[in-house]
Amino acid sequence: MKPRPSGPHILDIDLHPYAGKYIALVEGRVVAVADSSRGAFVRARRSRPKRMPVVIKIAESERLPQVRHDGMDRSSHA
C-alpha cells in the first residue's frame, strides 16, 4: 500500500482568485502567480530557489467548479 502524501492538496486550494492566471506550486502551496507560465516559474524560483515548482494554468472563473465548504462539488450534486 502506498503512503498518502501529507500536507495540502491541490483540491484544498480555492482556485477562483487565480482564474485565468498561471500559478506555481511548491509542495502543494501556491508560491507565485503570473500572466505567463515563464513569469510564474521565475517568481517561484526566486521565492523558493531550492525547490522545483509545478506551473499550471487555471481555467477562467466560469469554467471552475463551485465548491461548497464541505468540499463537495456543487456542479455534480443537486
GULOTI-931523 format. One record per residue: residue in three letters; z negated, y negated, x negated of N, C-alpha, C, CB in turn. Coordinates in pm, 1 decimal. Atoms other than C-alpha are relative to their C-alpha. Glycine has a CB too. Example, Ala and Ser with C-alpha at 12.3 -4.5 7.8 and 13.67 -1.06 7.14 Angstrom:
residues 2
+------+----------+----------+----------+----------+----------+----------+----------+----------+----------+----------+----------+----------+
: code :     n.up :  n.north :   n.east :    ca.up : ca.north :  ca.east :     c.up :  c.north :   c.east :    cb.up : cb.north :  cb.east :
+------+----------+----------+----------+----------+----------+----------+----------+----------+----------+----------+----------+----------+
:  ALA :      0.0 :    119.0 :    -89.0 :   -780.0 :    450.0 :  -1230.0 :      0.0 :   -120.0 :    -90.0 :   -124.6 :     -2.7 :     99.2 :
:  SER :      6.0 :    119.0 :     82.0 :   -714.0 :    106.0 :  -1367.0 :    -73.0 :   -109.0 :     77.0 :    141.5 :    -46.2 :    -41.4 :
+------+----------+----------+----------+----------+----------+----------+----------+----------+----------+----------+----------+----------+
END
This chain:
residues 78
+------+----------+----------+----------+----------+----------+----------+----------+----------+----------+----------+----------+----------+
: code :     n.up :  n.north :   n.east :    ca.up : ca.north :  ca.east :     c.up :  c.north :   c.east :    cb.up : cb.north :  cb.east :
+------+----------+----------+----------+----------+----------+----------+----------+----------+----------+----------+----------+----------+
:  MET :      0.0 :    117.2 :    -83.1 :      0.0 :      0.0 :      0.0 :      0.0 :   -124.8 :    -88.4 :   -120.8 :      0.9 :     95.0 :
:  LYS :     -9.2 :    121.6 :     79.7 :     99.6 :   -339.2 :   -140.0 :   -110.4 :    -97.6 :     38.1 :    137.1 :    -65.6 :     17.7 :
:  PRO :    100.3 :    101.1 :    -34.1 :   -168.8 :   -605.1 :   -168.0 :     66.4 :   -120.3 :     65.8 :    -77.9 :    -44.0 :   -125.7 :
:  ARG :    -52.4 :    119.1 :    -67.1 :   -117.5 :   -903.8 :     61.7 :    -30.6 :   -121.0 :    -86.3 :    -61.0 :    -16.6 :    142.9 :
:  PRO :     27.3 :    119.7 :     78.9 :    -80.7 :  -1237.5 :   -113.8 :   -109.9 :    -82.6 :     66.3 :    128.3 :    -84.4 :    -17.2 :
:  SER :    104.7 :     86.2 :    -54.2 :   -376.5 :  -1468.0 :    -76.7 :     46.1 :   -144.5 :     -7.7 :   -133.8 :     19.2 :    -76.4 :
:  GLY :    -34.9 :    141.2 :      1.5 :   -366.0 :  -1840.7 :    -20.8 :     90.4 :    -35.9 :    115.8 :     66.6 :    -36.4 :   -130.4 :
:  PRO :    -82.1 :     46.1 :   -112.5 :   -146.9 :  -2048.2 :    209.8 :    135.8 :     69.0 :      3.1 :     19.2 :   -151.0 :     -7.2 :
:  HIS :   -131.7 :    -58.8 :    -19.2 :    175.0 :  -1907.4 :    350.7 :     92.4 :   -105.5 :     56.7 :     -6.5 :    123.6 :     92.8 :
:  ILE :    -96.9 :     99.4 :    -46.3 :    492.4 :  -2099.5 :    431.1 :    -11.9 :    -23.6 :    149.9 :    141.8 :     44.1 :    -34.5 :
:  LEU :     10.0 :     17.2 :   -144.7 :    440.7 :  -2038.0 :    802.8 :   -126.7 :    -74.1 :     40.8 :      4.3 :    134.6 :     68.5 :
:  ASP :    122.1 :     74.1 :    -28.5 :     97.3 :  -2202.9 :    780.4 :     20.2 :   -150.6 :    -15.2 :   -111.7 :     46.8 :    -91.5 :
:  ILE :    -28.1 :    140.9 :     26.3 :    262.8 :  -2535.9 :    694.6 :     75.5 :    -59.7 :    118.1 :     81.4 :    -16.8 :   -131.0 :
:  ASP :    -74.5 :     72.1 :   -103.3 :    368.5 :  -2784.3 :    964.2 :    120.9 :    -63.1 :    -68.2 :    -89.6 :   -109.2 :     72.3 :
:  LEU :   -121.7 :     46.5 :     66.5 :    730.2 :  -2846.0 :    861.6 :     61.4 :   -123.0 :     65.2 :    101.3 :    110.1 :     -2.5 :
:  HIS :    -60.0 :    113.6 :    -70.4 :    804.0 :  -3123.5 :   1113.4 :      3.7 :   -129.4 :    -82.2 :    -75.5 :    -24.9 :    127.4 :
:  PRO :     -8.7 :    123.3 :     79.5 :    714.3 :  -3408.7 :    872.6 :    111.2 :      3.1 :   -105.9 :   -132.6 :    -25.6 :    -67.8 :
:  TYR :   -101.2 :    -15.9 :    104.1 :    975.9 :  -3270.7 :    629.5 :    139.6 :     26.4 :     56.1 :    -39.2 :    112.4 :    -92.3 :
:  ALA :   -128.6 :    -30.1 :    -64.5 :   1262.1 :  -3228.8 :    880.0 :    114.3 :    -76.0 :    -66.7 :     -5.5 :    -34.8 :    149.7 :
:  GLY :   -117.8 :     58.8 :     62.5 :   1599.4 :  -3290.1 :    715.2 :    -14.6 :    -26.4 :   -148.9 :     33.3 :   -126.6 :     68.0 :
:  LYS :     27.3 :     24.0 :    142.4 :   1445.3 :  -3304.1 :    365.3 :     -3.6 :    131.8 :    -76.8 :   -133.6 :    -75.6 :    -17.9 :
:  TYR :     23.2 :   -113.5 :     88.7 :   1417.2 :  -3071.9 :     68.2 :   -146.3 :     -4.8 :    -41.4 :     95.8 :     -2.9 :   -125.5 :
:  ILE :    137.2 :     -5.8 :     48.4 :   1068.1 :  -2955.5 :    -19.7 :     -8.1 :     99.8 :   -114.4 :    -97.8 :     38.5 :    113.8 :
:  ALA :     26.0 :    -90.7 :    110.8 :    943.4 :  -2792.5 :   -337.4 :   -137.7 :     60.6 :     22.0 :      8.8 :    -73.5 :   -138.5 :
:  LEU :    124.5 :    -73.3 :    -20.3 :    674.7 :  -2527.3 :   -304.8 :    -45.1 :     63.6 :   -130.5 :     17.0 :    107.3 :    109.0 :
:  VAL :     61.9 :    -70.7 :    111.2 :    438.9 :  -2402.1 :   -572.9 :   -121.8 :     70.4 :     57.5 :    -38.7 :    -97.6 :   -119.1 :
:  GLU :    108.6 :    -81.9 :    -52.4 :    205.5 :  -2119.0 :   -477.6 :    -24.9 :    -28.1 :    148.2 :   -127.5 :    -24.5 :    -80.0 :
:  GLY :     10.2 :     18.9 :   -143.7 :    278.6 :  -2183.5 :   -108.9 :    -38.9 :   -139.2 :     44.9 :    -96.4 :     94.3 :     53.2 :
:  ARG :     37.5 :    137.4 :    -33.9 :    194.5 :  -2554.4 :   -122.0 :    116.7 :    -94.3 :    -26.6 :   -124.3 :    -44.2 :    -80.4 :
:  VAL :   -103.5 :    101.4 :     19.1 :    430.5 :  -2848.4 :    -80.2 :    -46.5 :    -93.3 :   -111.3 :     28.5 :    -79.3 :    133.0 :
:  VAL :     36.0 :     86.1 :    112.9 :    428.0 :  -3035.7 :   -411.6 :     97.5 :   -114.9 :    -18.6 :     -6.9 :     81.3 :   -127.0 :
:  ALA :    -97.6 :    108.3 :     11.3 :    739.1 :  -3253.8 :   -372.4 :     92.0 :      1.2 :    120.7 :     81.8 :     12.6 :   -130.3 :
:  VAL :    -93.2 :     18.5 :   -111.5 :    972.2 :  -3390.8 :   -104.5 :    107.2 :    -96.2 :    -47.1 :    -72.6 :    -53.7 :    129.7 :
:  ALA :   -109.5 :     88.3 :     40.9 :   1315.7 :  -3546.4 :   -159.5 :    119.9 :     19.4 :     92.4 :     40.2 :     26.8 :   -147.3 :
:  ASP :   -123.9 :     -9.4 :    -77.8 :   1656.2 :  -3607.7 :     -4.1 :     99.2 :     97.8 :    -61.6 :     64.4 :   -137.0 :     12.2 :
:  SER :    -89.7 :    -95.5 :     65.9 :   1821.0 :  -3372.8 :   -256.9 :    -82.6 :    112.9 :    -61.0 :     86.2 :    -70.5 :   -109.3 :
:  SER :     70.6 :   -113.1 :     60.1 :   1732.6 :  -3033.7 :   -397.9 :    -39.7 :    -31.7 :   -143.6 :     87.1 :    126.7 :      4.4 :
:  ARG :     31.0 :     37.6 :    138.8 :   1751.0 :  -3170.9 :   -751.0 :   -120.5 :    -93.6 :     -5.7 :    122.0 :    -67.2 :    -66.3 :
:  GLY :    112.1 :     93.4 :     -3.6 :   1515.1 :  -3454.9 :   -662.4 :   -132.1 :     70.7 :     24.2 :     22.4 :   -104.5 :    107.0 :
:  ALA :    122.3 :    -74.8 :    -28.9 :   1259.4 :  -3215.8 :   -515.5 :    -41.0 :     84.6 :   -120.2 :     19.4 :     89.5 :    123.9 :
:  PHE :     28.6 :    -83.4 :    116.4 :   1288.3 :  -2986.1 :   -817.6 :    -58.7 :    -82.8 :   -114.0 :    127.0 :     71.4 :    -46.7 :
:  VAL :     45.9 :     85.3 :    110.4 :   1247.2 :  -3267.3 :  -1073.0 :   -140.9 :    -52.5 :     27.8 :     97.7 :   -118.2 :    -21.7 :
:  ARG :    133.4 :     51.1 :    -34.8 :    948.8 :  -3416.6 :   -889.4 :   -105.7 :    109.9 :     -9.7 :      0.9 :    -59.5 :    141.9 :
:  ALA :     94.7 :   -111.3 :      6.4 :    784.5 :  -3075.7 :   -861.8 :    -32.2 :     36.5 :   -144.0 :     55.6 :    121.9 :     73.6 :
:  ARG :     22.8 :    -34.2 :    141.4 :    829.7 :  -3003.9 :  -1232.3 :    -85.8 :   -105.6 :    -69.3 :    134.3 :     15.0 :    -74.0 :
:  ARG :     86.3 :    105.6 :     55.9 :    675.1 :  -3341.7 :  -1318.3 :   -143.8 :     17.8 :     47.5 :     52.3 :   -140.2 :     40.1 :
:  SER :    132.1 :    -17.0 :    -59.9 :    384.7 :  -3268.7 :  -1086.4 :    -71.5 :    124.8 :    -51.8 :     12.2 :      6.9 :    151.0 :
:  ARG :     55.7 :   -128.9 :     43.0 :    332.0 :  -2906.9 :  -1196.1 :     88.6 :     58.1 :   -110.6 :    -11.0 :     99.8 :    120.8 :
:  PRO :    -93.5 :    -41.1 :    106.4 :    506.3 :  -2862.0 :  -1534.8 :     -9.6 :    146.3 :    -42.2 :    -22.3 :    -84.8 :   -119.6 :
:  LYS :     14.3 :   -140.1 :     41.2 :    370.8 :  -2511.1 :  -1594.2 :     40.2 :     98.1 :    109.1 :   -142.5 :     27.2 :    -41.3 :
:  ARG :    -36.2 :    -85.9 :   -113.4 :    484.7 :  -2376.7 :  -1255.7 :    146.0 :    -20.5 :     39.0 :    -91.4 :    -28.3 :    120.8 :
:  MET :   -138.2 :      8.5 :    -45.6 :    835.3 :  -2298.3 :  -1130.9 :      0.5 :    -14.4 :    152.1 :     82.0 :    125.3 :    -44.8 :
:  PRO :     -0.7 :     21.2 :   -144.7 :    891.8 :  -2444.6 :   -782.8 :    111.0 :     77.5 :     70.0 :     14.4 :   -147.1 :     30.5 :
:  VAL :   -103.6 :    -51.9 :    -88.5 :   1086.2 :  -2294.2 :   -496.5 :     40.6 :   -117.4 :     87.3 :    -50.2 :    124.8 :     86.4 :
:  VAL :    -48.8 :    114.1 :    -77.4 :   1304.7 :  -2558.1 :   -329.8 :     75.7 :     52.0 :    121.8 :     91.2 :    -92.4 :    -86.8 :
:  ILE :    -68.4 :    -39.0 :   -123.5 :   1413.2 :  -2519.8 :     32.1 :     33.8 :   -124.0 :     81.3 :    -87.1 :     97.3 :     83.2 :
:  LYS :    -38.9 :    108.0 :    -91.2 :   1591.6 :  -2741.1 :    283.8 :    -60.4 :     30.7 :    136.2 :    156.8 :    -15.1 :      9.1 :
:  ILE :     60.8 :    -15.1 :   -131.6 :   1405.3 :  -2795.4 :    609.3 :    100.6 :    -47.4 :    104.0 :   -134.3 :    -79.9 :     10.5 :
:  ALA :    -94.2 :     33.4 :   -107.3 :   1615.6 :  -2798.7 :    925.8 :    -38.2 :   -133.0 :     64.8 :      3.6 :    112.4 :    106.3 :
:  GLU :     28.5 :    121.2 :    -77.0 :   1644.7 :  -3112.3 :   1136.5 :   -106.0 :     32.6 :    104.3 :    129.5 :    -56.1 :     67.5 :
:  SER :    115.9 :    -24.0 :    -86.8 :   1347.5 :  -3153.5 :   1370.8 :     34.3 :     70.8 :    130.5 :    -66.8 :   -130.2 :     31.3 :
:  GLU :    -34.2 :    -65.8 :   -126.3 :   1534.0 :  -3042.1 :   1683.8 :     26.1 :    149.1 :    -17.7 :    121.9 :    -66.0 :     61.6 :
:  ARG :    -24.1 :   -142.3 :     25.3 :   1601.8 :  -2704.3 :   1519.2 :   -126.4 :     74.0 :    -42.0 :    106.0 :     16.3 :   -106.9 :
:  LEU :    124.8 :    -64.2 :     39.6 :   1242.0 :  -2638.1 :   1412.7 :    -71.6 :     53.9 :    123.4 :    -90.7 :    -99.0 :    -76.8 :
:  PRO :     73.9 :    -53.4 :   -115.1 :   1033.4 :  -2414.9 :   1640.4 :   -123.9 :    -83.7 :     27.4 :    -39.5 :    147.0 :    -23.9 :
:  GLN :    124.6 :     65.5 :    -37.8 :    746.4 :  -2570.7 :   1831.1 :   -111.1 :    102.4 :    -17.5 :      5.2 :    -55.3 :    147.6 :
:  VAL :    107.7 :    -94.0 :     27.8 :    428.3 :  -2406.1 :   1706.1 :   -128.6 :    -50.4 :     63.9 :    -18.5 :     19.6 :   -152.3 :
:  ARG :    128.0 :     34.7 :    -61.7 :    106.1 :  -2403.1 :   1906.2 :   -109.7 :      7.6 :   -105.2 :    -32.0 :     94.0 :    119.9 :
:  HIS :    112.1 :     -2.2 :     94.2 :   -230.9 :  -2446.9 :   1737.4 :    -48.6 :    140.8 :    -30.9 :   -114.3 :    -81.5 :     54.5 :
:  ASP :     41.4 :   -137.6 :     26.5 :   -292.2 :  -2072.9 :   1769.3 :    102.6 :     75.2 :    -83.8 :    -23.3 :     73.6 :    130.6 :
:  GLY :   -100.5 :    -60.6 :     86.1 :     16.4 :  -2007.7 :   1554.6 :    113.5 :     67.7 :     71.7 :    -63.6 :     96.7 :    -87.2 :
:  MET :   -106.1 :    -65.9 :    -75.6 :    234.8 :  -1872.4 :   1834.7 :    118.4 :    -93.9 :     16.1 :    -51.4 :     46.0 :    137.8 :
:  ASP :   -124.0 :     75.8 :    -14.2 :    595.3 :  -1989.0 :   1853.7 :     25.7 :    -24.3 :    148.3 :    120.2 :     75.2 :    -66.0 :
:  ARG :    -19.8 :     32.4 :   -141.5 :    645.5 :  -2172.3 :   2185.6 :    139.6 :     35.4 :     48.9 :    -25.7 :   -147.0 :     23.4 :
:  SER :   -137.0 :    -26.8 :    -43.2 :   1019.9 :  -2109.0 :   2188.8 :     19.0 :    144.0 :     46.6 :     96.5 :    -30.3 :   -112.7 :
:  SER :    -15.4 :   -139.7 :    -40.1 :    966.9 :  -1734.2 :   2235.3 :   -106.8 :     45.8 :     98.7 :     -3.1 :     88.4 :   -121.8 :
:  HIS :    106.0 :    -34.8 :    -95.0 :    661.4 :  -1742.6 :   2465.0 :     -3.2 :   -103.8 :    110.9 :   -138.3 :      9.2 :    -70.8 :
:  ALA :     -1.5 :     94.0 :   -112.9 :    688.4 :  -1899.2 :   2809.2 :   -137.4 :    -19.0 :     58.3 :     94.6 :     47.8 :    107.9 :
+------+----------+----------+----------+----------+----------+----------+----------+----------+----------+----------+----------+----------+
END
